[in-house]
């Protein structure tokens, strides 16, 4: 299974479960989304902690696709 498929399944499954358990939560979320539509994957050996931190801190600044 590719990383893309794994992340898509993880995000979809957890969002469906959480919204089923707590439907009111959807209204309090940015654009009614639990997850950002993107993800970042890279081997740890070539990615600094600073790079990961920057990605996470700026993820909502990037436009939705």
mmCIF file as Biopython writes it, N, C-alpha, C and O atoms, coordinates in Angstrom:
data_model
#
loop_
_atom_site.group_PDB
_atom_site.id
_atom_site.type_symbol
_atom_site.label_atom_id
_atom_site.label_alt_id
_atom_site.label_comp_id
_atom_site.label_asym_id
_atom_site.label_entity_id
_atom_site.label_seq_id
_atom_site.pdbx_PDB_ins_code
_atom_site.Cartn_x
_atom_site.Cartn_y
_atom_site.Cartn_z
_atom_site.occupancy
_atom_site.B_iso_or_equiv
_atom_site.auth_seq_id
_atom_site.auth_asym_id
_atom_site.pdbx_PDB_model_num
ATOM 1   N N  . UNK A ? 1  ? 0.847   -1.169 0.000  1.0 0.0 1  A 1 
ATOM 2   C CA . UNK A ? 1  ? 0.000   0.000  0.000  1.0 0.0 1  A 1 
ATOM 3   C C  . UNK A ? 1  ? 0.899   1.240  0.000  1.0 0.0 1  A 1 
ATOM 4   O O  . UNK A ? 1  ? 1.870   1.314  0.752  1.0 0.0 1  A 1 
ATOM 5   N N  . UNK A ? 2  ? 0.568   2.191  -0.835 1.0 0.0 2  A 1 
ATOM 6   C CA . UNK A ? 2  ? 1.363   3.418  -0.918 1.0 0.0 2  A 1 
ATOM 7   C C  . UNK A ? 2  ? 1.060   4.336  0.266  1.0 0.0 2  A 1 
ATOM 8   O O  . UNK A ? 2  ? 0.040   4.189  0.938  1.0 0.0 2  A 1 
ATOM 9   N N  . UNK A ? 3  ? 1.952   5.270  0.504  1.0 0.0 3  A 1 
ATOM 10  C CA . UNK A ? 3  ? 1.745   6.249  1.575  1.0 0.0 3  A 1 
ATOM 11  C C  . UNK A ? 3  ? 0.482   7.061  1.298  1.0 0.0 3  A 1 
ATOM 12  O O  . UNK A ? 3  ? -0.287  7.341  2.217  1.0 0.0 3  A 1 
ATOM 13  N N  . UNK A ? 4  ? 0.263   7.440  0.044  1.0 0.0 4  A 1 
ATOM 14  C CA . UNK A ? 4  ? -0.916  8.220  -0.325 1.0 0.0 4  A 1 
ATOM 15  C C  . UNK A ? 4  ? -2.202  7.493  0.033  1.0 0.0 4  A 1 
ATOM 16  O O  . UNK A ? 4  ? -3.103  8.086  0.625  1.0 0.0 4  A 1 
ATOM 17  N N  . UNK A ? 5  ? -2.296  6.232  -0.315 1.0 0.0 5  A 1 
ATOM 18  C CA . UNK A ? 5  ? -3.495  5.441  -0.013 1.0 0.0 5  A 1 
ATOM 19  C C  . UNK A ? 5  ? -3.668  5.288  1.495  1.0 0.0 5  A 1 
ATOM 20  O O  . UNK A ? 5  ? -4.779  5.416  2.009  1.0 0.0 5  A 1 
ATOM 21  N N  . UNK A ? 6  ? -2.596  5.021  2.191  1.0 0.0 6  A 1 
ATOM 22  C CA . UNK A ? 6  ? -2.655  4.869  3.641  1.0 0.0 6  A 1 
ATOM 23  C C  . UNK A ? 6  ? -3.163  6.140  4.323  1.0 0.0 6  A 1 
ATOM 24  O O  . UNK A ? 6  ? -4.040  6.070  5.184  1.0 0.0 6  A 1 
ATOM 25  N N  . UNK A ? 7  ? -2.628  7.281  3.950  1.0 0.0 7  A 1 
ATOM 26  C CA . UNK A ? 7  ? -3.042  8.550  4.550  1.0 0.0 7  A 1 
ATOM 27  C C  . UNK A ? 7  ? -4.502  8.844  4.224  1.0 0.0 7  A 1 
ATOM 28  O O  . UNK A ? 7  ? -5.252  9.288  5.093  1.0 0.0 7  A 1 
ATOM 29  N N  . UNK A ? 8  ? -4.913  8.601  2.975  1.0 0.0 8  A 1 
ATOM 30  C CA . UNK A ? 8  ? -6.303  8.836  2.577  1.0 0.0 8  A 1 
ATOM 31  C C  . UNK A ? 8  ? -7.254  7.981  3.416  1.0 0.0 8  A 1 
ATOM 32  O O  . UNK A ? 8  ? -8.280  8.472  3.886  1.0 0.0 8  A 1 
ATOM 33  N N  . UNK A ? 9  ? -6.916  6.714  3.604  1.0 0.0 9  A 1 
ATOM 34  C CA . UNK A ? 9  ? -7.756  5.821  4.408  1.0 0.0 9  A 1 
ATOM 35  C C  . UNK A ? 9  ? -7.778  6.252  5.870  1.0 0.0 9  A 1 
ATOM 36  O O  . UNK A ? 9  ? -8.835  6.257  6.502  1.0 0.0 9  A 1 
ATOM 37  N N  . UNK A ? 10 ? -6.627  6.610  6.402  1.0 0.0 10 A 1 
ATOM 38  C CA . UNK A ? 10 ? -6.539  7.050  7.793  1.0 0.0 10 A 1 
ATOM 39  C C  . UNK A ? 10 ? -7.392  8.294  8.036  1.0 0.0 10 A 1 
ATOM 40  O O  . UNK A ? 10 ? -8.168  8.344  8.991  1.0 0.0 10 A 1 
ATOM 41  N N  . UNK A ? 11 ? -7.247  9.284  7.181  1.0 0.0 11 A 1 
ATOM 42  C CA . UNK A ? 11 ? -8.007  10.519 7.343  1.0 0.0 11 A 1 
ATOM 43  C C  . UNK A ? 11 ? -9.502  10.284 7.158  1.0 0.0 11 A 1 
ATOM 44  O O  . UNK A ? 11 ? -10.309 10.782 7.942  1.0 0.0 11 A 1 
ATOM 45  N N  . UNK A ? 12 ? -9.875  9.535  6.136  1.0 0.0 12 A 1 
ATOM 46  C CA . UNK A ? 12 ? -11.290 9.277  5.874  1.0 0.0 12 A 1 
ATOM 47  C C  . UNK A ? 12 ? -11.959 8.495  6.985  1.0 0.0 12 A 1 
ATOM 48  O O  . UNK A ? 12 ? -13.050 8.850  7.432  1.0 0.0 12 A 1 
ATOM 49  N N  . UNK A ? 13 ? -11.314 7.439  7.429  1.0 0.0 13 A 1 
ATOM 50  C CA . UNK A ? 13 ? -11.884 6.588  8.476  1.0 0.0 13 A 1 
ATOM 51  C C  . UNK A ? 13 ? -12.027 7.342  9.789  1.0 0.0 13 A 1 
ATOM 52  O O  . UNK A ? 13 ? -13.071 7.266  10.437 1.0 0.0 13 A 1 
ATOM 53  N N  . UNK A ? 14 ? -11.003 8.057  10.181 1.0 0.0 14 A 1 
ATOM 54  C CA . UNK A ? 14 ? -11.077 8.769  11.456 1.0 0.0 14 A 1 
ATOM 55  C C  . UNK A ? 14 ? -12.089 9.908  11.410 1.0 0.0 14 A 1 
ATOM 56  O O  . UNK A ? 14 ? -12.788 10.147 12.395 1.0 0.0 14 A 1 
ATOM 57  N N  . UNK A ? 15 ? -12.180 10.612 10.293 1.0 0.0 15 A 1 
ATOM 58  C CA . UNK A ? 15 ? -13.157 11.700 10.179 1.0 0.0 15 A 1 
ATOM 59  C C  . UNK A ? 15 ? -14.584 11.156 10.217 1.0 0.0 15 A 1 
ATOM 60  O O  . UNK A ? 15 ? -15.434 11.704 10.920 1.0 0.0 15 A 1 
ATOM 61  N N  . UNK A ? 16 ? -14.855 10.091 9.472  1.0 0.0 16 A 1 
ATOM 62  C CA . UNK A ? 16 ? -16.212 9.510  9.491  1.0 0.0 16 A 1 
ATOM 63  C C  . UNK A ? 16 ? -16.593 9.048  10.886 1.0 0.0 16 A 1 
ATOM 64  O O  . UNK A ? 16 ? -17.708 9.296  11.345 1.0 0.0 16 A 1 
ATOM 65  N N  . UNK A ? 17 ? -15.668 8.374  11.563 1.0 0.0 17 A 1 
ATOM 66  C CA . UNK A ? 17 ? -15.950 7.877  12.908 1.0 0.0 17 A 1 
ATOM 67  C C  . UNK A ? 17 ? -16.210 9.030  13.875 1.0 0.0 17 A 1 
ATOM 68  O O  . UNK A ? 17 ? -17.179 9.002  14.633 1.0 0.0 17 A 1 
ATOM 69  N N  . UNK A ? 18 ? -15.349 10.034 13.846 1.0 0.0 18 A 1 
ATOM 70  C CA . UNK A ? 18 ? -15.489 11.143 14.778 1.0 0.0 18 A 1 
ATOM 71  C C  . UNK A ? 18 ? -16.763 11.942 14.519 1.0 0.0 18 A 1 
ATOM 72  O O  . UNK A ? 18 ? -17.454 12.314 15.468 1.0 0.0 18 A 1 
ATOM 73  N N  . UNK A ? 19 ? -17.089 12.213 13.256 1.0 0.0 19 A 1 
ATOM 74  C CA . UNK A ? 19 ? -18.297 12.971 12.947 1.0 0.0 19 A 1 
ATOM 75  C C  . UNK A ? 19 ? -19.564 12.172 13.249 1.0 0.0 19 A 1 
ATOM 76  O O  . UNK A ? 19 ? -20.605 12.752 13.554 1.0 0.0 19 A 1 
ATOM 77  N N  . UNK A ? 20 ? -19.480 10.860 13.166 1.0 0.0 20 A 1 
ATOM 78  C CA . UNK A ? 20 ? -20.619 10.024 13.552 1.0 0.0 20 A 1 
ATOM 79  C C  . UNK A ? 20 ? -20.832 10.110 15.064 1.0 0.0 20 A 1 
ATOM 80  O O  . UNK A ? 20 ? -21.967 10.213 15.530 1.0 0.0 20 A 1 
ATOM 81  N N  . UNK A ? 21 ? -19.742 10.068 15.821 1.0 0.0 21 A 1 
ATOM 82  C CA . UNK A ? 21 ? -19.818 10.137 17.284 1.0 0.0 21 A 1 
ATOM 83  C C  . UNK A ? 21 ? -20.142 11.544 17.783 1.0 0.0 21 A 1 
ATOM 84  O O  . UNK A ? 21 ? -20.860 11.702 18.770 1.0 0.0 21 A 1 
ATOM 85  N N  . UNK A ? 22 ? -19.624 12.550 17.116 1.0 0.0 22 A 1 
ATOM 86  C CA . UNK A ? 22 ? -19.782 13.953 17.535 1.0 0.0 22 A 1 
ATOM 87  C C  . UNK A ? 22 ? -20.151 14.826 16.340 1.0 0.0 22 A 1 
ATOM 88  O O  . UNK A ? 22 ? -19.314 15.602 15.881 1.0 0.0 22 A 1 
ATOM 89  N N  . UNK A ? 23 ? -21.381 14.726 15.817 1.0 0.0 23 A 1 
ATOM 90  C CA . UNK A ? 23 ? -21.749 15.490 14.619 1.0 0.0 23 A 1 
ATOM 91  C C  . UNK A ? 23 ? -21.625 17.006 14.789 1.0 0.0 23 A 1 
ATOM 92  O O  . UNK A ? 23 ? -21.391 17.726 13.818 1.0 0.0 23 A 1 
ATOM 93  N N  . UNK A ? 24 ? -21.781 17.480 16.011 1.0 0.0 24 A 1 
ATOM 94  C CA . UNK A ? 24 ? -21.681 18.924 16.255 1.0 0.0 24 A 1 
ATOM 95  C C  . UNK A ? 24 ? -20.258 19.455 16.048 1.0 0.0 24 A 1 
ATOM 96  O O  . UNK A ? 24 ? -20.066 20.659 15.872 1.0 0.0 24 A 1 
ATOM 97  N N  . UNK A ? 25 ? -19.297 18.592 16.066 1.0 0.0 25 A 1 
ATOM 98  C CA . UNK A ? 25 ? -17.905 18.994 15.900 1.0 0.0 25 A 1 
ATOM 99  C C  . UNK A ? 25 ? -17.642 19.591 14.519 1.0 0.0 25 A 1 
ATOM 100 O O  . UNK A ? 25 ? -16.838 20.513 14.384 1.0 0.0 25 A 1 
ATOM 101 N N  . UNK A ? 26 ? -18.307 19.077 13.512 1.0 0.0 26 A 1 
ATOM 102 C CA . UNK A ? 26 ? -18.075 19.525 12.130 1.0 0.0 26 A 1 
ATOM 103 C C  . UNK A ? 26 ? -18.249 21.037 11.989 1.0 0.0 26 A 1 
ATOM 104 O O  . UNK A ? 26 ? -17.487 21.686 11.273 1.0 0.0 26 A 1 
ATOM 105 N N  . UNK A ? 27 ? -19.249 21.596 12.667 1.0 0.0 27 A 1 
ATOM 106 C CA . UNK A ? 27 ? -19.533 23.027 12.547 1.0 0.0 27 A 1 
ATOM 107 C C  . UNK A ? 27 ? -18.445 23.902 13.162 1.0 0.0 27 A 1 
ATOM 108 O O  . UNK A ? 27 ? -18.294 25.060 12.771 1.0 0.0 27 A 1 
ATOM 109 N N  . UNK A ? 28 ? -17.699 23.379 14.098 1.0 0.0 28 A 1 
ATOM 110 C CA . UNK A ? 28 ? -16.680 24.190 14.770 1.0 0.0 28 A 1 
ATOM 111 C C  . UNK A ? 28 ? -15.317 24.123 14.081 1.0 0.0 28 A 1 
ATOM 112 O O  . UNK A ? 28 ? -14.372 24.783 14.513 1.0 0.0 28 A 1 
ATOM 113 N N  . UNK A ? 29 ? -15.211 23.341 13.029 1.0 0.0 29 A 1 
ATOM 114 C CA . UNK A ? 29 ? -13.927 23.159 12.351 1.0 0.0 29 A 1 
ATOM 115 C C  . UNK A ? 29 ? -13.780 24.082 11.152 1.0 0.0 29 A 1 
ATOM 116 O O  . UNK A ? 29 ? -14.764 24.466 10.520 1.0 0.0 29 A 1 
ATOM 117 N N  . UNK A ? 30 ? -12.554 24.425 10.854 1.0 0.0 30 A 1 
ATOM 118 C CA . UNK A ? 30 ? -12.224 25.269 9.713  1.0 0.0 30 A 1 
ATOM 119 C C  . UNK A ? 30 ? -12.688 24.599 8.425  1.0 0.0 30 A 1 
ATOM 120 O O  . UNK A ? 30 ? -12.245 23.492 8.117  1.0 0.0 30 A 1 
ATOM 121 N N  . UNK A ? 31 ? -13.556 25.236 7.678  1.0 0.0 31 A 1 
ATOM 122 C CA . UNK A ? 31 ? -14.130 24.695 6.436  1.0 0.0 31 A 1 
ATOM 123 C C  . UNK A ? 31 ? -14.806 23.340 6.656  1.0 0.0 31 A 1 
ATOM 124 O O  . UNK A ? 31 ? -14.961 22.563 5.714  1.0 0.0 31 A 1 
ATOM 125 N N  . UNK A ? 32 ? -15.202 23.059 7.885  1.0 0.0 32 A 1 
ATOM 126 C CA . UNK A ? 32 ? -15.882 21.803 8.240  1.0 0.0 32 A 1 
ATOM 127 C C  . UNK A ? 32 ? -15.029 20.568 7.960  1.0 0.0 32 A 1 
ATOM 128 O O  . UNK A ? 32 ? -15.568 19.477 7.779  1.0 0.0 32 A 1 
ATOM 129 N N  . UNK A ? 33 ? -13.728 20.722 7.923  1.0 0.0 33 A 1 
ATOM 130 C CA . UNK A ? 33 ? -12.815 19.610 7.667  1.0 0.0 33 A 1 
ATOM 131 C C  . UNK A ? 33 ? -12.035 19.267 8.928  1.0 0.0 33 A 1 
ATOM 132 O O  . UNK A ? 33 ? -11.521 20.151 9.613  1.0 0.0 33 A 1 
ATOM 133 N N  . UNK A ? 34 ? -11.955 17.986 9.226  1.0 0.0 34 A 1 
ATOM 134 C CA . UNK A ? 34 ? -11.150 17.533 10.354 1.0 0.0 34 A 1 
ATOM 135 C C  . UNK A ? 34 ? -9.669  17.588 10.005 1.0 0.0 34 A 1 
ATOM 136 O O  . UNK A ? 34 ? -8.842  17.979 10.829 1.0 0.0 34 A 1 
ATOM 137 N N  . UNK A ? 35 ? -9.346  17.198 8.791  1.0 0.0 35 A 1 
ATOM 138 C CA . UNK A ? 35 ? -7.956  17.093 8.351  1.0 0.0 35 A 1 
ATOM 139 C C  . UNK A ? 35 ? -7.643  18.113 7.270  1.0 0.0 35 A 1 
ATOM 140 O O  . UNK A ? 35 ? -8.521  18.504 6.500  1.0 0.0 35 A 1 
ATOM 141 N N  . UNK A ? 36 ? -6.409  18.534 7.216  1.0 0.0 36 A 1 
ATOM 142 C CA . UNK A ? 36 ? -5.921  19.299 6.082  1.0 0.0 36 A 1 
ATOM 143 C C  . UNK A ? 36 ? -5.972  18.374 4.867  1.0 0.0 36 A 1 
ATOM 144 O O  . UNK A ? 36 ? -5.746  17.173 5.016  1.0 0.0 36 A 1 
ATOM 145 N N  . UNK A ? 37 ? -6.262  18.890 3.671  1.0 0.0 37 A 1 
ATOM 146 C CA . UNK A ? 37 ? -6.332  18.011 2.500  1.0 0.0 37 A 1 
ATOM 147 C C  . UNK A ? 37 ? -4.964  17.503 2.044  1.0 0.0 37 A 1 
ATOM 148 O O  . UNK A ? 37 ? -4.884  16.607 1.204  1.0 0.0 37 A 1 
ATOM 149 N N  . UNK A ? 38 ? -3.918  18.056 2.577  1.0 0.0 38 A 1 
ATOM 150 C CA . UNK A ? 38 ? -2.583  17.624 2.166  1.0 0.0 38 A 1 
ATOM 151 C C  . UNK A ? 38 ? -1.910  16.836 3.282  1.0 0.0 38 A 1 
ATOM 152 O O  . UNK A ? 38 ? -2.424  16.730 4.395  1.0 0.0 38 A 1 
ATOM 153 N N  . UNK A ? 39 ? -0.764  16.297 2.956  1.0 0.0 39 A 1 
ATOM 154 C CA . UNK A ? 39 ? 0.045   15.626 3.964  1.0 0.0 39 A 1 
ATOM 155 C C  . UNK A ? 39 ? 1.500   15.754 3.557  1.0 0.0 39 A 1 
ATOM 156 O O  . UNK A ? 39 ? 1.817   16.099 2.418  1.0 0.0 39 A 1 
ATOM 157 N N  . UNK A ? 40 ? 2.367   15.475 4.494  1.0 0.0 40 A 1 
ATOM 158 C CA . UNK A ? 40 ? 3.796   15.570 4.234  1.0 0.0 40 A 1 
ATOM 159 C C  . UNK A ? 40 ? 4.437   14.268 4.667  1.0 0.0 40 A 1 
ATOM 160 O O  . UNK A ? 40 ? 4.262   13.835 5.806  1.0 0.0 40 A 1 
ATOM 161 N N  . UNK A ? 41 ? 5.171   13.648 3.777  1.0 0.0 41 A 1 
ATOM 162 C CA . UNK A ? 41 ? 5.873   12.406 4.109  1.0 0.0 41 A 1 
ATOM 163 C C  . UNK A ? 41 ? 7.289   12.490 3.561  1.0 0.0 41 A 1 
ATOM 164 O O  . UNK A ? 41 ? 7.506   12.863 2.409  1.0 0.0 41 A 1 
ATOM 165 N N  . UNK A ? 42 ? 8.237   12.139 4.399  1.0 0.0 42 A 1 
ATOM 166 C CA . UNK A ? 42 ? 9.631   12.146 3.978  1.0 0.0 42 A 1 
ATOM 167 C C  . UNK A ? 42 ? 10.409  11.262 4.941  1.0 0.0 42 A 1 
ATOM 168 O O  . UNK A ? 42 ? 10.044  11.134 6.109  1.0 0.0 42 A 1 
ATOM 169 N N  . UNK A ? 43 ? 11.450  10.671 4.463  1.0 0.0 43 A 1 
ATOM 170 C CA . UNK A ? 43 ? 12.255  9.846  5.354  1.0 0.0 43 A 1 
ATOM 171 C C  . UNK A ? 43 ? 12.892  10.723 6.418  1.0 0.0 43 A 1 
ATOM 172 O O  . UNK A ? 43 ? 13.272  11.863 6.150  1.0 0.0 43 A 1 
ATOM 173 N N  . UNK A ? 44 ? 13.004  10.198 7.595  1.0 0.0 44 A 1 
ATOM 174 C CA . UNK A ? 44 ? 13.540  10.966 8.716  1.0 0.0 44 A 1 
ATOM 175 C C  . UNK A ? 44 ? 14.999  11.335 8.499  1.0 0.0 44 A 1 
ATOM 176 O O  . UNK A ? 44 ? 15.443  12.390 8.952  1.0 0.0 44 A 1 
ATOM 177 N N  . UNK A ? 45 ? 15.734  10.498 7.826  1.0 0.0 45 A 1 
ATOM 178 C CA . UNK A ? 45 ? 17.151  10.753 7.636  1.0 0.0 45 A 1 
ATOM 179 C C  . UNK A ? 45 ? 17.461  12.020 6.865  1.0 0.0 45 A 1 
ATOM 180 O O  . UNK A ? 45 ? 18.528  12.602 7.062  1.0 0.0 45 A 1 
ATOM 181 N N  . UNK A ? 46 ? 16.567  12.471 5.993  1.0 0.0 46 A 1 
ATOM 182 C CA . UNK A ? 46 ? 16.822  13.646 5.161  1.0 0.0 46 A 1 
ATOM 183 C C  . UNK A ? 46 ? 15.928  14.830 5.501  1.0 0.0 46 A 1 
ATOM 184 O O  . UNK A ? 46 ? 15.859  15.787 4.729  1.0 0.0 46 A 1 
ATOM 185 N N  . UNK A ? 47 ? 15.255  14.785 6.616  1.0 0.0 47 A 1 
ATOM 186 C CA . UNK A ? 47 ? 14.312  15.840 6.959  1.0 0.0 47 A 1 
ATOM 187 C C  . UNK A ? 47 ? 14.573  16.302 8.388  1.0 0.0 47 A 1 
ATOM 188 O O  . UNK A ? 47 ? 14.507  15.516 9.334  1.0 0.0 47 A 1 
ATOM 189 N N  . UNK A ? 48 ? 14.864  17.572 8.521  1.0 0.0 48 A 1 
ATOM 190 C CA . UNK A ? 48 ? 15.158  18.088 9.856  1.0 0.0 48 A 1 
ATOM 191 C C  . UNK A ? 48 ? 13.871  18.352 10.635 1.0 0.0 48 A 1 
ATOM 192 O O  . UNK A ? 48 ? 12.791  18.495 10.061 1.0 0.0 48 A 1 
ATOM 193 N N  . UNK A ? 49 ? 14.013  18.410 11.919 1.0 0.0 49 A 1 
ATOM 194 C CA . UNK A ? 49 ? 12.877  18.746 12.778 1.0 0.0 49 A 1 
ATOM 195 C C  . UNK A ? 49 ? 12.335  20.132 12.422 1.0 0.0 49 A 1 
ATOM 196 O O  . UNK A ? 49 ? 11.127  20.360 12.485 1.0 0.0 49 A 1 
ATOM 197 N N  . UNK A ? 50 ? 13.214  21.048 12.052 1.0 0.0 50 A 1 
ATOM 198 C CA . UNK A ? 50 ? 12.801  22.396 11.659 1.0 0.0 50 A 1 
ATOM 199 C C  . UNK A ? 50 ? 11.901  22.362 10.424 1.0 0.0 50 A 1 
ATOM 200 O O  . UNK A ? 50 ? 10.920  23.103 10.358 1.0 0.0 50 A 1 
ATOM 201 N N  . UNK A ? 51 ? 12.220  21.514 9.448  1.0 0.0 51 A 1 
ATOM 202 C CA . UNK A ? 51 ? 11.407  21.384 8.239  1.0 0.0 51 A 1 
ATOM 203 C C  . UNK A ? 51 ? 10.010  20.889 8.578  1.0 0.0 51 A 1 
ATOM 204 O O  . UNK A ? 51 ? 9.021   21.422 8.075  1.0 0.0 51 A 1 
ATOM 205 N N  . UNK A ? 52 ? 9.926   19.888 9.414  1.0 0.0 52 A 1 
ATOM 206 C CA . UNK A ? 52 ? 8.629   19.338 9.813  1.0 0.0 52 A 1 
ATOM 207 C C  . UNK A ? 52 ? 7.827   20.386 10.578 1.0 0.0 52 A 1 
ATOM 208 O O  . UNK A ? 52 ? 6.641   20.582 10.314 1.0 0.0 52 A 1 
ATOM 209 N N  . UNK A ? 53 ? 8.468   21.048 11.510 1.0 0.0 53 A 1 
ATOM 210 C CA . UNK A ? 53 ? 7.797   22.074 12.312 1.0 0.0 53 A 1 
ATOM 211 C C  . UNK A ? 53 ? 7.259   23.184 11.413 1.0 0.0 53 A 1 
ATOM 212 O O  . UNK A ? 53 ? 6.124   23.626 11.589 1.0 0.0 53 A 1 
ATOM 213 N N  . UNK A ? 54 ? 8.060   23.636 10.456 1.0 0.0 54 A 1 
ATOM 214 C CA . UNK A ? 54 ? 7.624   24.685 9.528  1.0 0.0 54 A 1 
ATOM 215 C C  . UNK A ? 54 ? 6.412   24.225 8.720  1.0 0.0 54 A 1 
ATOM 216 O O  . UNK A ? 54 ? 5.459   24.987 8.557  1.0 0.0 54 A 1 
ATOM 217 N N  . UNK A ? 55 ? 6.434   23.015 8.223  1.0 0.0 55 A 1 
ATOM 218 C CA . UNK A ? 55 ? 5.311   22.493 7.446  1.0 0.0 55 A 1 
ATOM 219 C C  . UNK A ? 55 ? 4.031   22.503 8.278  1.0 0.0 55 A 1 
ATOM 220 O O  . UNK A ? 55 ? 2.993   22.978 7.818  1.0 0.0 55 A 1 
ATOM 221 N N  . UNK A ? 56 ? 4.103   21.986 9.487  1.0 0.0 56 A 1 
ATOM 222 C CA . UNK A ? 56 ? 2.921   21.903 10.348 1.0 0.0 56 A 1 
ATOM 223 C C  . UNK A ? 56 ? 2.409   23.295 10.703 1.0 0.0 56 A 1 
ATOM 224 O O  . UNK A ? 56 ? 1.202   23.533 10.670 1.0 0.0 56 A 1 
ATOM 225 N N  . UNK A ? 57 ? 3.291   24.198 11.036 1.0 0.0 57 A 1 
ATOM 226 C CA . UNK A ? 57 ? 2.885   25.541 11.451 1.0 0.0 57 A 1 
ATOM 227 C C  . UNK A ? 57 ? 2.285   26.365 10.320 1.0 0.0 57 A 1 
ATOM 228 O O  . UNK A ? 57 ? 1.498   27.275 10.582 1.0 0.0 57 A 1 
ATOM 229 N N  . UNK A ? 58 ? 2.635   26.075 9.076  1.0 0.0 58 A 1 
ATOM 230 C CA . UNK A ? 58 ? 2.148   26.878 7.947  1.0 0.0 58 A 1 
ATOM 231 C C  . UNK A ? 58 ? 1.124   26.150 7.082  1.0 0.0 58 A 1 
ATOM 232 O O  . UNK A ? 58 ? 0.747   26.664 6.028  1.0 0.0 58 A 1 
ATOM 233 N N  . UNK A ? 59 ? 0.667   24.981 7.490  1.0 0.0 59 A 1 
ATOM 234 C CA . UNK A ? 59 ? -0.211  24.199 6.621  1.0 0.0 59 A 1 
ATOM 235 C C  . UNK A ? 59 ? -1.527  24.902 6.305  1.0 0.0 59 A 1 
ATOM 236 O O  . UNK A ? 59 ? -2.064  24.711 5.214  1.0 0.0 59 A 1 
ATOM 237 N N  . UNK A ? 60 ? -2.064  25.705 7.213  1.0 0.0 60 A 1 
ATOM 238 C CA . UNK A ? 60 ? -3.340  26.378 6.950  1.0 0.0 60 A 1 
ATOM 239 C C  . UNK A ? 60 ? -3.169  27.620 6.091  1.0 0.0 60 A 1 
ATOM 240 O O  . UNK A ? 60 ? -4.165  28.205 5.664  1.0 0.0 60 A 1 
ATOM 241 N N  . UNK A ? 61 ? -1.958  28.035 5.828  1.0 0.0 61 A 1 
ATOM 242 C CA . UNK A ? 61 ? -1.701  29.188 4.972  1.0 0.0 61 A 1 
ATOM 243 C C  . UNK A ? 61 ? -1.747  28.817 3.497  1.0 0.0 61 A 1 
ATOM 244 O O  . UNK A ? 61 ? -1.907  29.690 2.644  1.0 0.0 61 A 1 
ATOM 245 N N  . UNK A ? 62 ? -1.608  27.537 3.191  1.0 0.0 62 A 1 
ATOM 246 C CA . UNK A ? 62 ? -1.634  27.081 1.802  1.0 0.0 62 A 1 
ATOM 247 C C  . UNK A ? 62 ? -3.086  26.904 1.352  1.0 0.0 62 A 1 
ATOM 248 O O  . UNK A ? 62 ? -3.929  26.486 2.147  1.0 0.0 62 A 1 
ATOM 249 N N  . UNK A ? 63 ? -3.389  27.217 0.090  1.0 0.0 63 A 1 
ATOM 250 C CA . UNK A ? 63 ? -4.776  27.086 -0.390 1.0 0.0 63 A 1 
ATOM 251 C C  . UNK A ? 63 ? -5.206  25.623 -0.513 1.0 0.0 63 A 1 
ATOM 252 O O  . UNK A ? 63 ? -4.394  24.732 -0.764 1.0 0.0 63 A 1 
ATOM 253 N N  . UNK A ? 64 ? -6.512  25.407 -0.325 1.0 0.0 64 A 1 
ATOM 254 C CA . UNK A ? 64 ? -7.068  24.071 -0.538 1.0 0.0 64 A 1 
ATOM 255 C C  . UNK A ? 64 ? -7.088  23.786 -2.022 1.0 0.0 64 A 1 
ATOM 256 O O  . UNK A ? 64 ? -7.322  24.682 -2.833 1.0 0.0 64 A 1 
ATOM 257 N N  . UNK A ? 65 ? -6.843  22.537 -2.379 1.0 0.0 65 A 1 
ATOM 258 C CA . UNK A ? 65 ? -6.876  22.153 -3.799 1.0 0.0 65 A 1 
ATOM 259 C C  . UNK A ? 65 ? -8.139  21.393 -4.096 1.0 0.0 65 A 1 
ATOM 260 O O  . UNK A ? 65 ? -8.358  20.981 -5.235 1.0 0.0 65 A 1 
#
